[in-house]
């Protein structure tokens, strides 16, 4: 897979290239999930709804599970 070379800032930030932001419709303020897979950092556009968005029971349970996994990871 051919990728982009990104420079990390002093604060540990990188800029997601515009072609990737456009392809995934990522806008300023969107939530991005990051995970480690071996020696790779994987970024995914989050499916977390915005405040006020309707959430069904299945989505609610998925979000609770995601939050529990994140809490465990930070312990």
N, C-alpha and C positions, 0 to 999 in steps of 0.2 A: 504494500500500500504506500503510495507516494503521499507525503504530507507536507505541511508548511513548517518552516523553521521559525520559532518564536523566541523572542528575547524576554527574559524574566526581569521585572523591575526590582528596585531595591526593596519594595514592599511585597515581593513575591507574586506580583500580578503579571498576567499576559493578556494580550488583546486577541480575541477570537477574530480571525480574518473575515472580512465583509462577505466573501462568497459563501462561507459557512453560516454566518448569521442570516444572510438572505435565504439560503436553502432551507433553514429550519425556522424562518420567521422569528428570529430572536431579536427582541427590542430592548431598549434601556429599561431597567427595572424588572425584567423577567427573572425567574428563579432557575438556576442551573444546578443540577446535581453532579457532584464529582465523586469518583470512586477509584480505588487502586485495583488494577488487575495485573498481578505480577509486577513487572517493572514499568507499567504504563499507567498514566492518569487518563481516565475516561470521563469526558464531560457529556452530559445528556440534558436536553431540555426537559424541565420538570413538568409533570402533569398536575402539579399542585394548583388548585383553583385560586382565583383572585377573590378577595373579600367580596361577599355579596353574590358570588356564583352559586347556583343550586348544586347540591351534592347529594347523590343517591346513597342508599345504604351500602352498596357494594364498594363504591368509591370511598365512603367514610371508613369502612373496615380496612381498605387498602392503605389509606393515609395513616390510620392508627398503627398498623403493622410497620409501616415505613418509619414512623416516629419512634416506635419501640426499638427497632433495629439501630437507628441513629443514636438513641440514648445509650444502648449497650456498647456501641462502638466508642463512645466518649468516656466510658468508665474505666 
